[in-house]
Amino acid sequence: MADDNQPIRLLFVEDDPVYVGFIREMLRESSATAFAIREAETLQAAVDALATDPPDVVLTDLNLPDSRGLFTLRKIMEAARDLPVVVLTGMDDQETAVAIMQAGAQDYLVKGQGDGHLVARSLRHAIERKRIELRLLQIAHYDSLTGLANRALFHSRLDHALAVAHRQDSKVALMIMDLDRFKAINDTLGHHAGDRLLVLVADRLQGCIREADTVARLGGDEFTVILEGLDGLDEVSVVAQKILAVMSAPFTLESHEIYMTPSIGISLYPDDDDTAEGLLKNADTAMYKAKSLGRNNHQYYTADMNTRSVKRLKLEAGLRQALDREEFVLHYQPKIAIGTGRVTGVEVMVRWYKPDAGLIPPAEFIPIAEETGLIVPIGEWVMRAALAQSRRWREAGLAPLRVAVNLSARQFRQSDLTAVITRALDDARLGGSDLEVEMTESLLMEDTAASTATLMMLKERGVRVSVDDFGTGYSSLSYLKRFPIDALKIDRSFVRDITTDPDDATIARAIVGLAHNLRRSVIAEGVETHEQLRFLLENACDEAQGYLFSKPVPASDLVAFLKTHETIVAGGASVPGGRRLAM
C-alpha cells in the first residue's frame, strides 16, 4: 500500500477510453489525493498487470471484451487476493450490489452517479477496509508470536489437504513436534527468552518445508507440519531429518547458547487413519514414543502404540492420586568406602506399588512424572521421607548416614529449590551435610550459568553434590572446574565390562584421575563382582555401590544389612563371603 507521501497506485480496468479519460479528469480536479493510474482494457491485461506490478487498489468494470459480469470480478479477486477492489457497474439495484459485495469487493460505484470526490473517497476507504480485513484475518488465522498458522488455520488446511489427497489418491503426512525441556528455558531465563526461542524455532521450521506445506503452532511449544502430495515415506523422513539437523545448532538467547531438541511424531493419511482427528491422535502418540526413546528423534505411528498409549493414560491417572493414597515407598542402596569397607551413605530410590497392578518399574512412571510435572511434588516427598527416615535411624541408635537423593530436571530448575531442601532438613532436624543430591551431567549442561548459581546455593547450605552417570553426557570436561560439586559417579555401563573391555577400563581410570586432580571423589555404581571391586581398589576409586554389596532394599531390610555388614568389617573383611578389600 502507498504511504501518505506517495500517490495511490490505481489499476483501472475499463475498455471505454472516453470513460477512462472522464474518471482521470474527475480524480485530478476533485481530489486532494494524488493517483498514479494504469489502465487495462481486458481481463487478461488486468491479470497480467496484477502479476507483474500489483497496485494499491483496483477499480474495474464488470463487462469487458473478454469477460462479463461477476466472472470478471471473481477472476480479478483470484489474481489480486490481498488487494482492495472497487467495482464500476451500470446497474443500480440491490441484488447486484449484494452479489458484488459477497464476491469480495470492498465497494461498488454506479456509472454516471457521483463525482471525483466520491470516487476518490471510495478508493481510499477500500484500501483502509482491506487493510483492516487483512489484519483481522491475520489475528484470526495466524499465531501472533511466530506468524505461523494457528490452531484454527491448521485444522482448515489439514481438512483441505485430506480432501485433495482423497481426490488425487496421494498421501499426507502429519508431524507433531514438541520441544524437549522447553519449560526449563522459561523457568531459568524468563518468558521473554522463551518467546524469543519459539520465534527462532518457527523460522528454522519454515526453512525445512516446501511452499505448499504448512507449519503451525498449536500453542506453547507444540508445532505441527502438514506435508501434502506425497508418494511415500522417503520424502517424510527427509523433512524429519532436516528438522532434527537444523534444530541441533545452538540458539543464542541473551548471550546464552541454548541447545533445544525436538521430539517428532508422524502419522500418515490414509495409512494410519483417514480422519483429521485420528491422524492428530496417532501423531501425538508417536511423539510421546519419541520422547520415551530419549527425545531428539522422530517416530512413525504404529498400531501397537495405541495399546501403550492407553496404558500410559491409566498410569498417568493413577500417578496423580498415588501421593494422596500413599502408594510410594523408598528403597535404599548402600554406598561403601572401598578403602575401609564402611558404609558412607545410601542412595534413595522411589518405588510405586499400585494396588491393582503391583510394583510399577521406575522406568515406566518416572518419564510420565517428568512430562506432567508430577515429578516436582513426588521429588519433594522423596526428599522429606528420606530425611525423616534418616532421623528415625539415628533415634534408633544407628550411626549417621548421609542420604543421596536424585534431582530431576524440573526439580533442579525450581526457583525455590534451596528453600524446599532447607525446610525438609529443618523438619527432620538434620544438617546440610546429611544430604547428598545427585544430578546428571546433561542436566547441568542445559544452562551452565543457572546450574552454577543453583549449586552454589546448595553448597552454602552444606549439601553434598554429585554428578550421576558421569561420562555418558555430551558436555565439555572444561566446565567441570566451574561447578561446585563434590563427587563424580562412574556410570554402570563402564563398570560392567571394566575387567574385560580395555576401553571401559581406560575410561574409568581417566574419570578417577580427572576427579582426583579436581579434588573430587569418585563413586562407582553397578559393582557386581569381586574382580570389578579389585580393579576399582587398585585404581584408587573412593566408593562403590551395587549388587555385590546390596540391591536397593526397604528401610527395615537396610537396618539388617547395616548390622551384618558392620560385623563383617569389624572382623577384618568387607565383601560378602569374607574377602578383604585390600587384596
C-alpha positions as CSV (number, residue, x, y, z in Angstrom):
1,M,0.0,0.0,0.0
2,A,1.2,3.6,-0.7
3,D,2.2,5.8,2.2
4,D,0.9,9.3,2.8
5,N,3.6,10.9,0.8
6,Q,3.2,8.8,-2.3
7,P,0.4,8.7,-4.9
8,I,-2.1,5.9,-4.7
9,R,-1.3,3.4,-7.4
10,L,-4.6,2.6,-9.2
11,L,-5.2,-0.1,-11.8
12,F,-8.3,1.0,-13.8
13,V,-9.8,-1.9,-15.7
14,E,-12.1,-0.4,-18.4
15,D,-12.4,-0.8,-22.1
16,D,-14.1,2.6,-22.9
17,P,-11.2,5.1,-23.4
18,V,-13.7,8.0,-23.1
19,Y,-14.9,6.9,-19.7
20,V,-11.3,6.3,-18.6
21,G,-10.4,9.9,-19.5
22,F,-13.5,11.1,-17.7
23,I,-12.5,9.3,-14.4
24,R,-8.9,10.5,-14.8
25,E,-10.0,14.1,-15.1
26,M,-12.5,13.9,-12.2
27,L,-9.9,12.4,-9.9
28,R,-7.3,15.1,-10.9
29,E,-9.7,18.0,-10.4
30,S,-11.8,17.0,-7.5
31,S,-9.5,15.1,-5.1
32,A,-6.7,16.2,-2.9
33,T,-5.3,12.7,-3.1
34,A,-2.8,12.0,-5.9
35,F,-3.4,8.9,-8.0
36,A,-0.9,7.1,-10.3
37,I,-3.2,5.4,-12.8
38,R,-2.5,2.5,-15.1
39,E,-5.1,1.1,-17.5
40,A,-6.1,-2.3,-18.7
41,E,-8.8,-2.8,-21.3
42,T,-9.3,-6.6,-21.0
43,L,-9.5,-9.1,-18.1
44,Q,-6.3,-10.8,-19.4
45,A,-4.4,-7.5,-19.4
46,A,-5.6,-6.8,-15.9
47,V,-4.5,-10.2,-14.6
48,D,-1.1,-9.7,-16.3
49,A,-0.7,-6.3,-14.7
50,L,-1.6,-7.6,-11.3
51,A,1.0,-10.4,-11.6
52,T,3.8,-8.1,-12.7
53,D,3.3,-4.9,-10.7
54,P,0.5,-5.0,-8.1
55,P,-1.2,-1.7,-7.4
56,D,-2.6,-0.3,-4.2
57,V,-6.2,-0.6,-5.4
58,V,-8.2,-1.9,-8.4
59,L,-11.1,-0.1,-10.0
60,T,-12.9,-2.4,-12.5
61,D,-15.9,-2.6,-14.8
62,L,-17.7,-5.9,-14.9
63,N,-18.2,-6.0,-18.6
64,L,-15.0,-6.3,-20.7
65,P,-14.3,-7.6,-24.2
66,D,-13.1,-11.0,-22.9
67,S,-15.3,-11.3,-19.8
68,R,-18.6,-10.3,-18.4
69,G,-20.4,-9.9,-15.0
70,L,-19.4,-11.4,-11.8
71,F,-17.0,-13.8,-13.6
72,T,-14.8,-10.7,-14.2
73,L,-14.8,-9.8,-10.5
74,R,-14.0,-13.4,-9.4
75,K,-11.0,-13.6,-11.7
76,I,-9.7,-10.3,-10.6
77,M,-10.1,-11.3,-7.0
78,E,-8.2,-14.5,-7.6
79,A,-5.3,-12.5,-9.2
80,A,-5.4,-9.8,-6.5
81,R,-6.0,-11.8,-3.4
82,D,-4.8,-9.3,-0.9
83,L,-5.7,-6.1,-2.8
84,P,-8.8,-3.9,-2.4
85,V,-11.2,-4.0,-5.4
86,V,-13.9,-1.4,-6.2
87,V,-16.4,-2.3,-8.9
88,L,-17.9,0.1,-11.5
89,T,-21.3,-1.0,-12.7
90,G,-24.1,0.4,-14.9
91,M,-26.7,-1.5,-12.8
92,D,-28.2,0.3,-9.8
93,D,-30.1,-2.4,-8.0
94,Q,-29.9,-4.1,-4.6
95,E,-29.4,-7.6,-6.0
96,T,-26.4,-6.6,-8.0
97,A,-24.9,-4.7,-5.1
98,V,-25.2,-7.7,-2.7
99,A,-23.7,-10.0,-5.2
100,I,-20.7,-7.7,-5.8
101,M,-20.0,-7.4,-2.0
102,Q,-20.5,-11.1,-1.4
103,A,-17.9,-11.8,-4.1
104,G,-15.4,-9.9,-2.1
105,A,-15.3,-6.4,-3.4
106,Q,-14.7,-3.6,-0.9
107,D,-17.2,-1.2,-2.6
108,Y,-19.1,-0.5,-5.8
109,L,-19.9,2.6,-7.8
110,V,-22.7,3.2,-10.3
111,K,-21.6,4.7,-13.5
112,G,-22.9,8.2,-14.0
113,Q,-23.5,8.8,-10.3
114,G,-21.2,10.8,-8.1
115,D,-18.2,13.0,-8.7
116,G,-14.4,12.8,-8.3
117,H,-14.7,13.2,-4.5
118,L,-17.0,10.2,-4.3
119,V,-14.7,8.0,-6.4
120,A,-11.5,9.1,-4.5
121,R,-13.2,8.5,-1.2
122,S,-14.4,5.1,-2.3
123,L,-10.9,4.1,-3.3
124,R,-9.3,5.4,-0.1
125,H,-11.9,3.7,2.1
126,A,-11.5,0.4,0.1
127,I,-7.8,0.5,0.8
128,E,-8.4,1.0,4.5
129,R,-11.1,-1.6,4.7
130,K,-8.9,-4.1,3.0
131,R,-6.1,-3.3,5.4
132,I,-8.4,-3.9,8.4
133,E,-9.8,-7.1,6.8
134,L,-6.3,-8.5,6.3
135,R,-5.3,-7.6,9.9
136,L,-8.4,-9.3,11.3
137,L,-7.6,-12.3,9.1
138,Q,-4.1,-12.4,10.4
139,I,-5.4,-12.3,14.0
140,A,-7.9,-15.0,13.3
141,H,-5.7,-17.4,11.5
142,Y,-2.1,-16.8,12.4
143,D,-0.1,-17.1,15.7
144,S,0.6,-13.6,17.0
145,L,4.1,-14.5,18.3
146,T,5.6,-16.6,15.5
147,G,3.5,-15.6,12.5
148,L,2.8,-19.3,11.8
149,A,-0.6,-20.7,11.1
150,N,-2.6,-21.0,14.3
151,R,-4.8,-23.9,15.5
152,A,-7.8,-22.7,13.5
153,L,-6.0,-22.3,10.2
154,F,-4.1,-25.6,10.8
155,H,-7.4,-27.6,11.1
156,S,-8.7,-25.9,8.0
157,R,-5.6,-26.7,6.0
158,L,-5.4,-30.2,7.3
159,D,-9.1,-30.8,6.2
160,H,-8.3,-29.3,2.8
161,A,-5.1,-31.4,2.4
162,L,-7.1,-34.6,3.2
163,A,-9.8,-33.7,0.7
164,V,-7.2,-33.1,-2.1
165,A,-5.4,-36.3,-1.2
166,H,-8.6,-38.3,-1.4
167,R,-9.3,-36.9,-4.9
168,Q,-5.8,-37.4,-6.1
169,D,-5.1,-40.7,-4.4
170,S,-2.0,-39.3,-2.7
171,K,-0.7,-39.2,0.8
172,V,-0.5,-36.6,3.6
173,A,2.0,-36.7,6.5
174,L,1.2,-35.0,9.8
175,M,4.0,-34.2,12.1
176,I,3.6,-33.1,15.7
177,M,6.7,-31.7,17.3
178,D,7.3,-30.9,20.9
179,L,10.4,-29.0,22.2
180,D,12.3,-31.1,24.8
181,R,12.7,-29.4,28.2
182,F,11.3,-26.1,26.9
183,K,9.9,-25.3,30.4
184,A,13.5,-25.1,31.7
185,I,14.1,-22.1,29.5
186,N,11.1,-20.2,30.8
187,D,12.0,-21.1,34.4
188,T,15.6,-20.0,34.1
189,L,15.8,-17.2,31.5
190,G,12.2,-16.0,31.7
191,H,9.2,-16.0,29.4
192,H,10.6,-13.3,27.2
193,A,13.6,-15.6,26.3
194,G,11.1,-18.5,25.9
195,D,9.1,-16.5,23.4
196,R,12.2,-15.4,21.5
197,L,13.2,-19.1,21.3
198,L,9.8,-20.0,19.8
199,V,10.2,-17.4,17.1
200,L,13.7,-18.7,16.2
201,V,12.3,-22.3,16.1
202,A,9.5,-21.2,13.8
203,D,12.0,-19.5,11.4
204,R,14.0,-22.7,11.2
205,L,11.0,-24.9,10.7
206,Q,9.8,-22.6,7.8
207,G,13.1,-23.3,6.1
208,C,12.6,-27.1,6.2
209,I,9.4,-27.3,4.1
210,R,8.1,-26.7,0.6
211,E,5.9,-23.7,-0.2
212,A,2.8,-25.9,-0.5
213,D,3.3,-27.4,3.0
214,T,2.1,-25.9,6.3
215,V,3.9,-25.2,9.6
216,A,1.6,-24.3,12.5
217,R,2.0,-23.6,16.2
218,L,-0.9,-25.1,18.2
219,G,0.2,-23.4,21.4
220,G,3.0,-23.5,24.0
221,D,6.0,-25.3,22.5
222,E,3.9,-27.6,20.2
223,F,4.3,-27.3,16.5
224,T,2.8,-29.2,13.6
225,V,3.8,-29.8,10.0
226,I,1.5,-30.8,7.2
227,L,3.2,-32.4,4.1
228,E,0.9,-32.8,1.1
229,G,1.0,-34.6,-2.2
230,L,3.4,-37.4,-1.1
231,D,4.2,-40.7,-2.8
232,G,5.9,-42.5,0.1
233,L,7.8,-42.3,3.4
234,D,11.2,-41.3,1.9
235,E,10.0,-37.7,1.5
236,V,8.7,-37.5,5.0
237,S,11.9,-38.9,6.5
238,V,14.0,-36.3,4.6
239,V,12.0,-33.5,6.2
240,A,12.1,-35.0,9.7
241,Q,15.9,-35.5,9.4
242,K,16.2,-31.9,8.1
243,I,14.3,-30.6,11.1
244,L,16.4,-32.5,13.6
245,A,19.6,-31.3,11.8
246,V,18.6,-27.6,11.8
247,M,17.5,-27.7,15.4
248,S,20.8,-29.2,16.5
249,A,22.6,-25.9,16.1
250,P,22.6,-23.8,19.2
251,F,20.2,-20.9,19.7
252,T,21.6,-17.6,21.1
253,L,19.4,-16.1,23.7
254,E,20.5,-13.1,25.7
255,S,24.2,-14.0,25.3
256,H,23.4,-17.7,26.3
257,E,23.9,-20.5,23.9
258,I,20.9,-22.8,24.3
259,Y,20.6,-26.3,22.8
260,M,16.9,-27.2,22.1
261,T,16.0,-30.6,20.7
262,P,12.6,-31.7,19.3
263,S,10.6,-34.9,19.7
264,I,8.6,-35.6,16.5
265,G,5.7,-38.0,16.0
266,I,4.4,-38.7,12.5
267,S,1.1,-40.2,11.2
268,L,0.2,-40.8,7.5
269,Y,-3.0,-40.5,5.5
270,P,-4.6,-42.8,4.6
271,D,-2.3,-45.5,6.1
272,D,-2.8,-44.7,9.8
273,D,-6.2,-43.0,9.7
274,D,-8.5,-41.2,7.2
275,T,-9.7,-38.5,9.5
276,A,-8.0,-35.4,10.8
277,E,-8.9,-36.3,14.4
278,G,-7.4,-39.8,14.1
279,L,-4.2,-38.5,12.4
280,L,-3.7,-36.0,15.2
281,K,-4.2,-38.6,17.9
282,N,-1.8,-41.0,16.2
283,A,0.9,-38.4,15.6
284,D,0.6,-37.3,19.2
285,T,1.0,-40.9,20.3
286,A,4.1,-41.3,18.1
287,M,5.5,-38.1,19.6
288,Y,5.3,-39.4,23.1
289,K,7.1,-42.6,21.9
290,A,9.9,-40.4,20.6
291,K,10.2,-38.8,24.0
292,S,10.3,-42.1,25.7
293,L,13.1,-43.2,23.5
294,G,15.3,-40.4,24.7
295,R,14.0,-37.4,22.8
296,N,15.6,-35.7,19.8
297,N,14.3,-38.2,17.3
298,H,11.3,-38.9,15.1
299,Q,8.9,-41.8,15.3
300,Y,6.2,-43.1,12.9
301,Y,2.9,-44.2,14.3
302,T,2.4,-47.9,14.6
303,A,-0.8,-49.7,15.6
304,D,0.7,-51.2,18.8
305,M,1.3,-47.7,20.1
306,N,-2.3,-47.3,20.9
307,T,-2.1,-50.1,23.5
308,R,0.8,-48.5,25.1
309,S,-0.9,-45.1,24.9
310,V,-3.9,-46.4,26.8
311,K,-1.6,-48.0,29.4
312,R,0.2,-44.7,29.7
313,L,-3.0,-42.7,30.3
314,K,-4.0,-45.2,33.0
315,L,-0.6,-44.8,34.7
316,E,-0.8,-41.0,34.5
317,A,-4.3,-41.1,36.1
318,G,-3.0,-43.4,38.9
319,L,0.1,-41.4,39.3
320,R,-1.9,-38.2,40.1
321,Q,-3.5,-40.0,43.0
322,A,-0.5,-42.0,44.2
323,L,0.8,-39.4,46.7
324,D,-2.6,-39.0,48.4
325,R,-3.0,-42.7,48.6
326,E,0.5,-43.2,50.0
327,E,1.4,-45.7,47.3
328,F,5.1,-44.7,47.0
329,V,7.8,-46.4,49.0
330,L,11.5,-45.8,49.3
331,H,14.3,-48.3,48.8
332,Y,17.9,-47.7,49.8
333,Q,21.2,-48.9,48.3
334,P,24.3,-48.5,50.5
335,K,27.5,-46.8,49.3
336,I,30.7,-48.4,50.5
337,A,34.1,-46.8,51.1
338,I,36.4,-49.1,49.1
339,G,39.4,-48.5,51.4
340,T,37.7,-49.3,54.7
341,G,34.6,-51.2,53.8
342,R,32.5,-48.8,55.9
343,V,29.0,-47.7,54.7
344,T,29.3,-44.0,53.9
345,G,25.7,-43.4,53.0
346,V,22.7,-44.6,51.0
347,E,21.2,-43.7,47.7
348,V,17.4,-43.3,47.8
349,M,15.2,-44.8,45.1
350,V,11.5,-44.4,44.9
351,R,9.2,-47.3,44.0
352,W,5.5,-47.2,43.2
353,Y,3.3,-50.0,44.4
354,K,-0.1,-49.7,42.7
355,P,-2.6,-52.0,44.4
356,D,-4.3,-53.1,41.2
357,A,-1.1,-53.6,39.2
358,G,1.6,-54.4,41.6
359,L,5.1,-52.8,41.6
360,I,5.5,-50.3,38.7
361,P,9.1,-50.0,37.5
362,P,10.6,-46.5,37.8
363,A,11.4,-46.6,34.0
364,E,7.7,-46.6,33.4
365,F,6.4,-43.9,35.7
366,I,9.4,-41.5,36.1
367,P,9.2,-40.3,32.5
368,I,5.4,-39.7,32.9
369,A,6.0,-37.8,36.1
370,E,8.6,-35.7,34.3
371,E,6.4,-34.8,31.4
372,T,3.3,-34.0,33.6
373,G,5.3,-32.0,36.2
374,L,4.3,-34.5,38.9
375,I,8.0,-35.2,39.5
376,V,8.2,-32.0,41.5
377,P,5.7,-33.0,44.3
378,I,6.9,-36.6,44.1
379,G,10.6,-35.5,44.4
380,E,9.8,-33.3,47.4
381,W,8.0,-36.2,49.1
382,V,11.0,-38.4,48.4
383,M,13.4,-35.9,50.0
384,R,11.2,-35.3,53.0
385,A,10.5,-39.0,53.5
386,A,14.2,-40.0,53.1
387,L,15.4,-37.4,55.6
388,A,12.7,-38.3,58.1
389,Q,13.8,-42.0,57.8
390,S,17.4,-40.9,58.4
391,R,16.3,-39.2,61.6
392,R,14.4,-42.3,62.7
393,W,17.6,-44.4,62.2
394,R,19.6,-42.1,64.4
395,E,16.9,-42.2,67.1
396,A,17.1,-46.0,66.9
397,G,20.9,-45.8,67.7
398,L,22.3,-46.3,64.2
399,A,25.4,-44.3,63.0
400,P,24.6,-41.2,60.9
401,L,24.0,-42.0,57.3
402,R,24.1,-39.4,54.5
403,V,21.1,-39.9,52.2
404,A,21.6,-39.3,48.4
405,V,18.5,-38.1,46.5
406,N,18.3,-37.8,42.7
407,L,17.1,-34.4,41.4
408,S,15.1,-34.3,38.2
409,A,15.5,-31.6,35.6
410,R,12.2,-30.0,36.7
411,Q,13.2,-30.0,40.4
412,F,16.6,-28.6,39.6
413,R,15.0,-25.7,37.7
414,Q,12.7,-24.8,40.6
415,S,13.3,-21.3,41.7
416,D,12.6,-22.3,45.4
417,L,14.7,-25.5,45.3
418,T,17.0,-24.3,48.1
419,A,14.0,-23.3,50.3
420,V,12.4,-26.7,49.7
421,I,15.6,-28.5,50.7
422,T,16.1,-26.3,53.7
423,R,12.5,-26.9,55.0
424,A,13.0,-30.7,54.6
425,L,16.3,-30.6,56.5
426,D,14.9,-28.4,59.3
427,D,11.8,-30.6,59.7
428,A,14.0,-33.7,60.0
429,R,16.3,-31.8,62.4
430,L,19.3,-32.6,60.2
431,G,22.1,-30.6,58.7
432,G,23.0,-30.0,55.1
433,S,25.9,-32.4,55.3
434,D,23.4,-35.2,56.0
435,L,22.0,-34.8,52.4
436,E,23.6,-35.5,49.0
437,V,21.9,-34.5,45.8
438,E,22.6,-36.3,42.5
439,M,22.0,-35.0,39.1
440,T,23.1,-35.9,35.6
441,E,25.8,-34.3,33.6
442,S,23.5,-33.3,30.7
443,L,21.1,-31.6,33.2
444,L,24.0,-29.4,34.4
445,M,24.9,-28.5,30.9
446,E,21.5,-27.2,29.9
447,D,22.4,-23.8,31.3
448,T,25.8,-23.6,32.9
449,A,25.3,-20.2,34.5
450,A,22.0,-21.1,36.1
451,S,23.4,-24.5,37.2
452,T,26.4,-22.9,38.9
453,A,24.1,-20.5,40.7
454,T,21.8,-23.2,42.0
455,L,24.8,-25.4,43.0
456,M,26.4,-22.5,44.9
457,M,23.2,-22.1,47.0
458,L,23.1,-25.8,47.8
459,K,26.8,-25.7,48.8
460,E,26.2,-22.7,51.1
461,R,23.6,-24.9,52.9
462,G,26.2,-27.6,53.3
463,V,24.6,-30.1,50.9
464,R,26.9,-32.6,49.1
465,V,26.6,-32.6,45.3
466,S,27.5,-35.4,42.9
467,V,27.2,-35.9,39.2
468,D,25.4,-39.1,38.3
469,D,26.1,-41.2,35.1
470,F,29.3,-39.3,34.5
471,G,30.8,-39.9,31.1
472,T,27.6,-40.6,29.3
473,G,26.7,-37.0,28.6
474,Y,27.9,-34.6,25.9
475,S,29.4,-31.8,27.9
476,S,32.9,-30.4,27.7
477,L,35.1,-31.5,30.6
478,S,36.4,-28.0,30.9
479,Y,33.1,-26.9,32.5
480,L,33.7,-29.3,35.4
481,K,36.0,-27.0,37.2
482,R,33.3,-24.3,37.3
483,F,30.8,-26.4,39.1
484,P,31.0,-26.6,42.9
485,I,30.5,-30.4,43.0
486,D,31.9,-33.0,45.4
487,A,31.8,-36.3,43.6
488,L,31.6,-38.0,40.2
489,K,29.7,-41.3,39.7
490,I,31.1,-43.7,37.1
491,D,28.2,-45.0,35.1
492,R,27.4,-48.7,35.4
493,S,27.8,-49.0,31.7
494,F,31.6,-48.5,32.1
495,V,31.8,-50.6,35.3
496,R,30.0,-53.7,33.8
497,D,32.9,-54.6,31.5
498,I,35.7,-52.8,33.3
499,T,37.8,-56.0,33.7
500,T,37.3,-57.3,30.1
501,D,37.0,-54.2,27.9
502,P,40.2,-52.1,27.7
503,D,38.2,-49.1,26.6
504,D,36.0,-49.2,29.6
505,A,39.0,-49.7,31.9
506,T,40.7,-46.7,30.3
507,I,37.6,-44.5,30.7
508,A,37.2,-45.5,34.4
509,R,40.9,-44.7,35.1
510,A,40.5,-41.4,33.3
511,I,37.5,-40.4,35.3
512,V,39.2,-41.3,38.6
513,G,42.3,-39.3,37.6
514,L,40.3,-36.3,36.4
515,A,38.2,-36.3,39.6
516,H,41.2,-36.5,41.9
517,N,43.0,-33.8,40.0
518,L,40.0,-31.6,40.5
519,R,39.8,-32.6,44.2
520,R,36.6,-34.6,43.7
521,S,35.8,-38.1,45.0
522,V,34.7,-40.9,42.7
523,I,31.8,-43.4,43.2
524,A,31.4,-46.5,41.0
525,E,27.9,-47.7,40.6
526,G,26.7,-51.1,39.4
527,V,29.5,-53.1,41.1
528,E,28.6,-56.8,40.9
529,T,31.8,-58.8,41.0
530,H,34.9,-59.1,43.2
531,E,37.0,-58.6,40.1
532,Q,35.4,-55.2,39.4
533,L,35.9,-54.2,43.0
534,R,39.6,-55.2,42.9
535,F,40.1,-53.1,39.8
536,L,38.5,-50.1,41.5
537,L,40.6,-50.6,44.6
538,E,43.8,-50.8,42.5
539,N,42.9,-47.6,40.7
540,A,42.1,-45.6,43.8
541,C,38.3,-45.3,43.3
542,D,36.8,-43.9,46.6
543,E,33.4,-45.5,46.9
544,A,31.3,-48.2,45.3
545,Q,27.7,-49.4,45.3
546,G,26.0,-52.3,43.6
547,Y,24.6,-55.8,44.0
548,L,27.9,-57.1,45.2
549,F,27.1,-55.4,48.5
550,S,23.3,-55.0,48.4
551,K,20.5,-54.3,46.0
552,P,18.1,-51.4,46.8
553,V,16.1,-52.6,49.9
554,P,13.3,-51.2,52.1
555,A,14.3,-49.4,55.2
556,S,13.8,-52.4,57.5
557,D,16.0,-54.6,55.4
558,L,18.7,-52.0,55.3
559,V,18.9,-52.0,59.1
560,A,19.6,-55.7,59.0
561,F,22.3,-55.2,56.2
562,L,24.0,-52.5,58.2
563,K,24.3,-54.6,61.3
564,T,25.6,-57.6,59.4
565,H,28.0,-55.5,57.3
566,E,29.5,-53.7,60.3
567,T,30.1,-57.1,62.0
568,I,32.0,-58.3,58.8
569,V,34.0,-55.1,58.6
570,A,34.9,-55.2,62.3
571,G,36.1,-58.8,61.7
572,G,38.5,-57.6,59.0
573,A,36.5,-58.2,55.8
574,S,34.2,-56.0,53.8
575,V,33.0,-58.0,50.9
576,P,30.2,-60.7,51.1
577,G,31.9,-64.0,51.5
578,G,34.5,-62.8,54.0
579,R,37.1,-61.5,51.4
580,R,39.1,-58.5,52.4
581,L,39.1,-55.3,50.3
582,A,42.9,-55.0,50.5
583,M,43.8,-57.7,48.0
